[in-house]
């Protein structure tokens, strides 16, 4: 479907008693053409005159600015007016750029400078020239280009399921505690055994250290006295 049929279907039946809406609709109807759209990539922006402020506008796409949070905002100046139409805040650059194209086509028609060539026939047009209708159509168009996160979430869940886990939820590698890992062969077919690990030397040394902290055993004094006067040898005849 050509752009002319698309705009005629959406806007030709929209009657308006006010001069503002009438001029907007007439501008849209006058844009009915199958000519190549004007693209922002072919019409570079002029450099901003402000030098004390950091440039937040995108160097190519029209009507979008980047915030410190990383999100993109979109707004567009109304023709022959100083006021602007706020078109929303979006997480990606393309969503904000698509929202601009909807408003540009609705307000400027044939003279609209678009960010994407397919916006002329791919994006939904507002029901009328009212600001709220333009904002609604711009939001719907941007939402259609929201990146899908379901693919990334599915991939993450798949990786988690592949991890070995125990009943308490902690990852356990039983082979890491196997004695066979303490004995291995080298290139010369020589075997090495970690005796400290095999015989529990760290635990044995720890037990010996604990034994030094114990008090000495209690001796029987009377038994020591009897042993002191005991004669082991009798040389009498």
MARLO-981050 format. One record per residue (C-alpha): residue number from 0; residue in one letter; y, z, x. Coordinates in nm, 3 decimals. Layout:
! residues N
rec num: NUM | residuo: A | v: Y | w: Z | u: X .
...
! end
This chain:
! residues 237
rec num: 0 | residuo: X | v: 0.000 | w: 0.000 | u: 0.000 .
rec num: 1 | residuo: X | v: 0.338 | w: -0.098 | u: 0.138 .
rec num: 2 | residuo: X | v: 0.625 | w: 0.142 | u: 0.174 .
rec num: 3 | residuo: X | v: 0.815 | w: -0.033 | u: -0.104 .
rec num: 4 | residuo: X | v: 0.542 | w: 0.028 | u: -0.363 .
rec num: 5 | residuo: X | v: 0.503 | w: 0.387 | u: -0.246 .
rec num: 6 | residuo: X | v: 0.871 | w: 0.470 | u: -0.284 .
rec num: 7 | residuo: X | v: 0.904 | w: 0.285 | u: -0.612 .
rec num: 8 | residuo: X | v: 0.618 | w: 0.482 | u: -0.761 .
rec num: 9 | residuo: X | v: 0.764 | w: 0.818 | u: -0.659 .
rec num: 10 | residuo: X | v: 1.135 | w: 0.766 | u: -0.700 .
rec num: 11 | residuo: X | v: 1.215 | w: 0.482 | u: -0.938 .
rec num: 12 | residuo: X | v: 1.132 | w: 0.689 | u: -1.247 .
rec num: 13 | residuo: X | v: 1.331 | w: 0.991 | u: -1.131 .
rec num: 14 | residuo: X | v: 1.653 | w: 0.976 | u: -1.331 .
rec num: 15 | residuo: X | v: 1.944 | w: 1.197 | u: -1.233 .
rec num: 16 | residuo: X | v: 2.273 | w: 1.267 | u: -1.404 .
rec num: 17 | residuo: X | v: 2.452 | w: 1.400 | u: -1.097 .
rec num: 18 | residuo: X | v: 2.617 | w: 1.178 | u: -0.845 .
rec num: 19 | residuo: X | v: 2.448 | w: 1.353 | u: -0.553 .
rec num: 20 | residuo: X | v: 2.097 | w: 1.292 | u: -0.677 .
rec num: 21 | residuo: X | v: 2.192 | w: 0.942 | u: -0.776 .
rec num: 22 | residuo: X | v: 2.314 | w: 0.862 | u: -0.428 .
rec num: 23 | residuo: X | v: 2.000 | w: 1.008 | u: -0.272 .
rec num: 24 | residuo: X | v: 1.771 | w: 0.806 | u: -0.495 .
rec num: 25 | residuo: X | v: 1.973 | w: 0.491 | u: -0.434 .
rec num: 26 | residuo: X | v: 1.949 | w: 0.545 | u: -0.061 .
rec num: 27 | residuo: X | v: 1.572 | w: 0.579 | u: -0.086 .
rec num: 28 | residuo: X | v: 1.542 | w: 0.272 | u: -0.304 .
rec num: 29 | residuo: X | v: 1.759 | w: 0.072 | u: -0.067 .
rec num: 30 | residuo: X | v: 1.515 | w: 0.155 | u: 0.211 .
rec num: 31 | residuo: X | v: 1.241 | w: -0.047 | u: 0.045 .
rec num: 32 | residuo: X | v: 1.139 | w: -0.276 | u: 0.324 .
rec num: 33 | residuo: X | v: 0.837 | w: -0.376 | u: 0.526 .
rec num: 34 | residuo: X | v: 1.035 | w: -0.390 | u: 0.850 .
rec num: 35 | residuo: X | v: 0.941 | w: -0.189 | u: 1.155 .
rec num: 36 | residuo: X | v: 1.064 | w: 0.171 | u: 1.128 .
rec num: 37 | residuo: X | v: 1.316 | w: 0.313 | u: 1.371 .
rec num: 38 | residuo: X | v: 1.129 | w: 0.541 | u: 1.611 .
rec num: 39 | residuo: X | v: 1.269 | w: 0.836 | u: 1.801 .
rec num: 40 | residuo: X | v: 1.074 | w: 0.734 | u: 2.111 .
rec num: 41 | residuo: X | v: 1.273 | w: 0.411 | u: 2.127 .
rec num: 42 | residuo: X | v: 1.607 | w: 0.585 | u: 2.075 .
rec num: 43 | residuo: X | v: 1.649 | w: 0.864 | u: 2.330 .
rec num: 44 | residuo: X | v: 1.875 | w: 1.154 | u: 2.243 .
rec num: 45 | residuo: X | v: 2.210 | w: 1.219 | u: 2.399 .
rec num: 46 | residuo: X | v: 2.224 | w: 1.510 | u: 2.636 .
rec num: 47 | residuo: X | v: 2.358 | w: 1.828 | u: 2.483 .
rec num: 48 | residuo: X | v: 2.712 | w: 1.916 | u: 2.587 .
rec num: 49 | residuo: X | v: 2.638 | w: 2.286 | u: 2.609 .
rec num: 50 | residuo: X | v: 2.576 | w: 2.407 | u: 2.962 .
rec num: 51 | residuo: X | v: 2.570 | w: 2.783 | u: 2.914 .
rec num: 52 | residuo: X | v: 2.276 | w: 2.775 | u: 2.674 .
rec num: 53 | residuo: X | v: 1.917 | w: 2.679 | u: 2.734 .
rec num: 54 | residuo: X | v: 1.818 | w: 2.353 | u: 2.566 .
rec num: 55 | residuo: X | v: 1.567 | w: 2.418 | u: 2.288 .
rec num: 56 | residuo: X | v: 1.557 | w: 2.073 | u: 2.132 .
rec num: 57 | residuo: X | v: 1.261 | w: 1.848 | u: 2.200 .
rec num: 58 | residuo: X | v: 1.359 | w: 1.564 | u: 2.435 .
rec num: 59 | residuo: X | v: 1.208 | w: 1.296 | u: 2.209 .
rec num: 60 | residuo: X | v: 1.126 | w: 1.421 | u: 1.860 .
rec num: 61 | residuo: X | v: 1.415 | w: 1.455 | u: 1.617 .
rec num: 62 | residuo: X | v: 1.503 | w: 1.759 | u: 1.408 .
rec num: 63 | residuo: X | v: 1.282 | w: 2.012 | u: 1.589 .
rec num: 64 | residuo: X | v: 1.364 | w: 2.306 | u: 1.814 .
rec num: 65 | residuo: X | v: 1.144 | w: 2.546 | u: 2.004 .
rec num: 66 | residuo: X | v: 1.179 | w: 2.920 | u: 1.965 .
rec num: 67 | residuo: X | v: 1.107 | w: 3.184 | u: 2.226 .
rec num: 68 | residuo: X | v: 0.789 | w: 3.276 | u: 2.040 .
rec num: 69 | residuo: X | v: 0.651 | w: 2.928 | u: 2.105 .
rec num: 70 | residuo: X | v: 0.681 | w: 2.812 | u: 1.744 .
rec num: 71 | residuo: X | v: 0.878 | w: 2.510 | u: 1.630 .
rec num: 72 | residuo: X | v: 1.149 | w: 2.506 | u: 1.365 .
rec num: 73 | residuo: X | v: 1.266 | w: 2.203 | u: 1.172 .
rec num: 74 | residuo: X | v: 1.593 | w: 2.131 | u: 0.995 .
rec num: 75 | residuo: X | v: 1.795 | w: 1.822 | u: 0.910 .
rec num: 76 | residuo: X | v: 2.159 | w: 1.756 | u: 0.839 .
rec num: 77 | residuo: X | v: 2.236 | w: 1.607 | u: 0.502 .
rec num: 78 | residuo: X | v: 2.412 | w: 1.268 | u: 0.510 .
rec num: 79 | residuo: X | v: 2.791 | w: 1.288 | u: 0.499 .
rec num: 80 | residuo: X | v: 2.776 | w: 1.668 | u: 0.489 .
rec num: 81 | residuo: X | v: 2.799 | w: 1.956 | u: 0.732 .
rec num: 82 | residuo: X | v: 2.516 | w: 2.146 | u: 0.566 .
rec num: 83 | residuo: X | v: 2.158 | w: 2.136 | u: 0.684 .
rec num: 84 | residuo: X | v: 1.828 | w: 2.151 | u: 0.498 .
rec num: 85 | residuo: X | v: 1.589 | w: 2.409 | u: 0.637 .
rec num: 86 | residuo: X | v: 1.237 | w: 2.264 | u: 0.657 .
rec num: 87 | residuo: X | v: 1.042 | w: 2.560 | u: 0.794 .
rec num: 88 | residuo: X | v: 0.881 | w: 2.713 | u: 1.103 .
rec num: 89 | residuo: X | v: 0.551 | w: 2.573 | u: 1.228 .
rec num: 90 | residuo: X | v: 0.299 | w: 2.665 | u: 1.498 .
rec num: 91 | residuo: X | v: 0.277 | w: 2.315 | u: 1.647 .
rec num: 92 | residuo: X | v: 0.524 | w: 2.047 | u: 1.744 .
rec num: 93 | residuo: X | v: 0.357 | w: 1.775 | u: 1.537 .
rec num: 94 | residuo: X | v: 0.376 | w: 1.978 | u: 1.217 .
rec num: 95 | residuo: X | v: 0.750 | w: 2.028 | u: 1.259 .
rec num: 96 | residuo: X | v: 0.802 | w: 1.662 | u: 1.353 .
rec num: 97 | residuo: X | v: 0.614 | w: 1.546 | u: 1.042 .
rec num: 98 | residuo: X | v: 0.825 | w: 1.770 | u: 0.821 .
rec num: 99 | residuo: X | v: 1.136 | w: 1.607 | u: 0.966 .
rec num: 100 | residuo: X | v: 1.007 | w: 1.258 | u: 0.887 .
rec num: 101 | residuo: X | v: 0.961 | w: 1.344 | u: 0.519 .
rec num: 102 | residuo: X | v: 1.321 | w: 1.462 | u: 0.489 .
rec num: 103 | residuo: X | v: 1.451 | w: 1.170 | u: 0.696 .
rec num: 104 | residuo: X | v: 1.289 | w: 0.911 | u: 0.469 .
rec num: 105 | residuo: X | v: 1.407 | w: 1.091 | u: 0.155 .
rec num: 106 | residuo: X | v: 1.767 | w: 1.128 | u: 0.274 .
rec num: 107 | residuo: X | v: 1.829 | w: 0.825 | u: 0.493 .
rec num: 108 | residuo: X | v: 1.580 | w: 0.567 | u: 0.373 .
rec num: 109 | residuo: X | v: 1.573 | w: 0.255 | u: 0.589 .
rec num: 110 | residuo: X | v: 1.808 | w: 0.400 | u: 0.849 .
rec num: 111 | residuo: X | v: 1.585 | w: 0.704 | u: 0.908 .
rec num: 112 | residuo: X | v: 1.479 | w: 0.762 | u: 1.265 .
rec num: 113 | residuo: X | v: 1.115 | w: 0.871 | u: 1.247 .
rec num: 114 | residuo: X | v: 0.910 | w: 1.066 | u: 1.495 .
rec num: 115 | residuo: X | v: 0.591 | w: 0.879 | u: 1.403 .
rec num: 116 | residuo: X | v: 0.552 | w: 0.517 | u: 1.295 .
rec num: 117 | residuo: X | v: 0.289 | w: 0.594 | u: 1.031 .
rec num: 118 | residuo: X | v: 0.505 | w: 0.854 | u: 0.857 .
rec num: 119 | residuo: X | v: 0.659 | w: 0.581 | u: 0.637 .
rec num: 120 | residuo: X | v: 0.332 | w: 0.531 | u: 0.447 .
rec num: 121 | residuo: X | v: 0.119 | w: 0.829 | u: 0.541 .
rec num: 122 | residuo: X | v: 0.336 | w: 1.121 | u: 0.430 .
rec num: 123 | residuo: X | v: 0.402 | w: 1.232 | u: 0.071 .
rec num: 124 | residuo: X | v: 0.751 | w: 1.176 | u: -0.063 .
rec num: 125 | residuo: X | v: 0.950 | w: 1.436 | u: -0.260 .
rec num: 126 | residuo: X | v: 0.961 | w: 1.410 | u: -0.637 .
rec num: 127 | residuo: X | v: 1.343 | w: 1.392 | u: -0.628 .
rec num: 128 | residuo: X | v: 1.638 | w: 1.428 | u: -0.398 .
rec num: 129 | residuo: X | v: 1.673 | w: 1.799 | u: -0.468 .
rec num: 130 | residuo: X | v: 1.661 | w: 2.025 | u: -0.165 .
rec num: 131 | residuo: X | v: 1.369 | w: 2.228 | u: -0.299 .
rec num: 132 | residuo: X | v: 1.164 | w: 1.913 | u: -0.361 .
rec num: 133 | residuo: X | v: 1.232 | w: 1.787 | u: -0.011 .
rec num: 134 | residuo: X | v: 1.133 | w: 2.122 | u: 0.137 .
rec num: 135 | residuo: X | v: 0.813 | w: 2.129 | u: -0.068 .
rec num: 136 | residuo: X | v: 0.711 | w: 1.778 | u: 0.035 .
rec num: 137 | residuo: X | v: 0.791 | w: 1.852 | u: 0.399 .
rec num: 138 | residuo: X | v: 0.576 | w: 2.166 | u: 0.395 .
rec num: 139 | residuo: X | v: 0.285 | w: 1.979 | u: 0.235 .
rec num: 140 | residuo: X | v: 0.308 | w: 1.701 | u: 0.491 .
rec num: 141 | residuo: X | v: 0.316 | w: 1.946 | u: 0.782 .
rec num: 142 | residuo: X | v: 0.020 | w: 2.141 | u: 0.645 .
rec num: 143 | residuo: X | v: -0.191 | w: 1.826 | u: 0.651 .
rec num: 144 | residuo: X | v: -0.154 | w: 1.819 | u: 1.029 .
rec num: 145 | residuo: X | v: -0.235 | w: 2.184 | u: 1.094 .
rec num: 146 | residuo: X | v: -0.493 | w: 2.201 | u: 1.377 .
rec num: 147 | residuo: X | v: -0.835 | w: 2.316 | u: 1.271 .
rec num: 148 | residuo: X | v: -0.956 | w: 2.642 | u: 1.429 .
rec num: 149 | residuo: X | v: -1.296 | w: 2.638 | u: 1.260 .
rec num: 150 | residuo: X | v: -1.444 | w: 2.426 | u: 1.539 .
rec num: 151 | residuo: X | v: -1.332 | w: 2.670 | u: 1.808 .
rec num: 152 | residuo: X | v: -1.456 | w: 2.969 | u: 1.610 .
rec num: 153 | residuo: X | v: -1.797 | w: 2.807 | u: 1.558 .
rec num: 154 | residuo: X | v: -1.828 | w: 2.735 | u: 1.929 .
rec num: 155 | residuo: X | v: -1.739 | w: 3.095 | u: 2.014 .
rec num: 156 | residuo: X | v: -1.997 | w: 3.232 | u: 1.772 .
rec num: 157 | residuo: X | v: -2.259 | w: 3.003 | u: 1.920 .
rec num: 158 | residuo: X | v: -2.191 | w: 3.133 | u: 2.269 .
rec num: 159 | residuo: X | v: -2.211 | w: 3.495 | u: 2.149 .
rec num: 160 | residuo: X | v: -2.546 | w: 3.436 | u: 1.980 .
rec num: 161 | residuo: X | v: -2.691 | w: 3.304 | u: 2.306 .
rec num: 162 | residuo: X | v: -2.621 | w: 3.631 | u: 2.488 .
rec num: 163 | residuo: X | v: -2.918 | w: 3.876 | u: 2.514 .
rec num: 164 | residuo: X | v: -2.850 | w: 4.204 | u: 2.340 .
rec num: 165 | residuo: X | v: -3.027 | w: 4.530 | u: 2.257 .
rec num: 166 | residuo: X | v: -3.041 | w: 4.717 | u: 1.928 .
rec num: 167 | residuo: X | v: -2.740 | w: 4.929 | u: 2.016 .
rec num: 168 | residuo: X | v: -2.531 | w: 4.622 | u: 2.085 .
rec num: 169 | residuo: X | v: -2.515 | w: 4.660 | u: 2.463 .
rec num: 170 | residuo: X | v: -2.619 | w: 4.369 | u: 2.676 .
rec num: 171 | residuo: X | v: -2.927 | w: 4.466 | u: 2.879 .
rec num: 172 | residuo: X | v: -3.101 | w: 4.267 | u: 3.146 .
rec num: 173 | residuo: X | v: -3.443 | w: 4.428 | u: 3.185 .
rec num: 174 | residuo: X | v: -3.540 | w: 4.207 | u: 3.476 .
rec num: 175 | residuo: X | v: -3.258 | w: 4.359 | u: 3.681 .
rec num: 176 | residuo: X | v: -3.451 | w: 4.688 | u: 3.688 .
rec num: 177 | residuo: X | v: -3.788 | w: 4.538 | u: 3.772 .
rec num: 178 | residuo: X | v: -3.949 | w: 4.643 | u: 4.107 .
rec num: 179 | residuo: X | v: -4.032 | w: 4.283 | u: 4.183 .
rec num: 180 | residuo: X | v: -3.665 | w: 4.220 | u: 4.255 .
rec num: 181 | residuo: X | v: -3.685 | w: 4.470 | u: 4.539 .
rec num: 182 | residuo: X | v: -3.949 | w: 4.263 | u: 4.720 .
rec num: 183 | residuo: X | v: -3.870 | w: 3.906 | u: 4.811 .
rec num: 184 | residuo: X | v: -3.986 | w: 3.647 | u: 5.059 .
rec num: 185 | residuo: X | v: -3.776 | w: 3.469 | u: 5.318 .
rec num: 186 | residuo: X | v: -3.804 | w: 3.120 | u: 5.459 .
rec num: 187 | residuo: X | v: -4.048 | w: 3.249 | u: 5.723 .
rec num: 188 | residuo: X | v: -4.279 | w: 3.388 | u: 5.452 .
rec num: 189 | residuo: X | v: -4.186 | w: 3.740 | u: 5.564 .
rec num: 190 | residuo: X | v: -4.168 | w: 4.010 | u: 5.301 .
rec num: 191 | residuo: X | v: -3.905 | w: 4.278 | u: 5.282 .
rec num: 192 | residuo: X | v: -3.936 | w: 4.594 | u: 5.077 .
rec num: 193 | residuo: X | v: -3.647 | w: 4.823 | u: 4.996 .
rec num: 194 | residuo: X | v: -3.814 | w: 5.157 | u: 5.059 .
rec num: 195 | residuo: X | v: -3.515 | w: 5.357 | u: 4.949 .
rec num: 196 | residuo: X | v: -3.523 | w: 5.189 | u: 4.612 .
rec num: 197 | residuo: X | v: -3.900 | w: 5.188 | u: 4.575 .
rec num: 198 | residuo: X | v: -3.955 | w: 5.557 | u: 4.660 .
rec num: 199 | residuo: X | v: -3.641 | w: 5.685 | u: 4.499 .
rec num: 200 | residuo: X | v: -3.479 | w: 5.805 | u: 4.820 .
rec num: 201 | residuo: X | v: -3.132 | w: 5.845 | u: 4.669 .
rec num: 202 | residuo: X | v: -3.274 | w: 6.077 | u: 4.405 .
rec num: 203 | residuo: X | v: -3.482 | w: 6.264 | u: 4.665 .
rec num: 204 | residuo: X | v: -3.179 | w: 6.328 | u: 4.884 .
rec num: 205 | residuo: X | v: -2.985 | w: 6.446 | u: 4.584 .
rec num: 206 | residuo: X | v: -3.264 | w: 6.691 | u: 4.496 .
rec num: 207 | residuo: X | v: -3.269 | w: 6.826 | u: 4.851 .
rec num: 208 | residuo: X | v: -2.896 | w: 6.886 | u: 4.839 .
rec num: 209 | residuo: X | v: -2.935 | w: 7.077 | u: 4.516 .
rec num: 210 | residuo: X | v: -3.209 | w: 7.292 | u: 4.674 .
rec num: 211 | residuo: X | v: -2.968 | w: 7.412 | u: 4.942 .
rec num: 212 | residuo: X | v: -2.751 | w: 7.562 | u: 4.673 .
rec num: 213 | residuo: X | v: -3.031 | w: 7.789 | u: 4.544 .
rec num: 214 | residuo: X | v: -3.039 | w: 8.161 | u: 4.651 .
rec num: 215 | residuo: X | v: -3.317 | w: 8.273 | u: 4.891 .
rec num: 216 | residuo: X | v: -3.631 | w: 8.436 | u: 4.742 .
rec num: 217 | residuo: X | v: -3.646 | w: 8.817 | u: 4.708 .
rec num: 218 | residuo: X | v: -3.873 | w: 8.993 | u: 4.965 .
rec num: 219 | residuo: X | v: -4.073 | w: 9.316 | u: 4.909 .
rec num: 220 | residuo: X | v: -3.942 | w: 9.581 | u: 5.155 .
rec num: 221 | residuo: X | v: -4.260 | w: 9.799 | u: 5.143 .
rec num: 222 | residuo: X | v: -4.476 | w: 9.500 | u: 5.216 .
rec num: 223 | residuo: X | v: -4.261 | w: 9.419 | u: 5.518 .
rec num: 224 | residuo: X | v: -4.298 | w: 9.782 | u: 5.645 .
rec num: 225 | residuo: X | v: -4.676 | w: 9.771 | u: 5.620 .
rec num: 226 | residuo: X | v: -4.689 | w: 9.443 | u: 5.799 .
rec num: 227 | residuo: X | v: -4.468 | w: 9.586 | u: 6.076 .
rec num: 228 | residuo: X | v: -4.710 | w: 9.875 | u: 6.166 .
rec num: 229 | residuo: X | v: -5.023 | w: 9.672 | u: 6.124 .
rec num: 230 | residuo: X | v: -5.232 | w: 9.656 | u: 6.444 .
rec num: 231 | residuo: X | v: -5.387 | w: 9.322 | u: 6.487 .
rec num: 232 | residuo: X | v: -5.601 | w: 9.419 | u: 6.790 .
rec num: 233 | residuo: X | v: -5.780 | w: 9.741 | u: 6.875 .
rec num: 234 | residuo: X | v: -5.873 | w: 9.780 | u: 7.239 .
rec num: 235 | residuo: X | v: -6.027 | w: 10.130 | u: 7.208 .
rec num: 236 | residuo: X | v: -6.392 | w: 10.169 | u: 7.298 .
! end
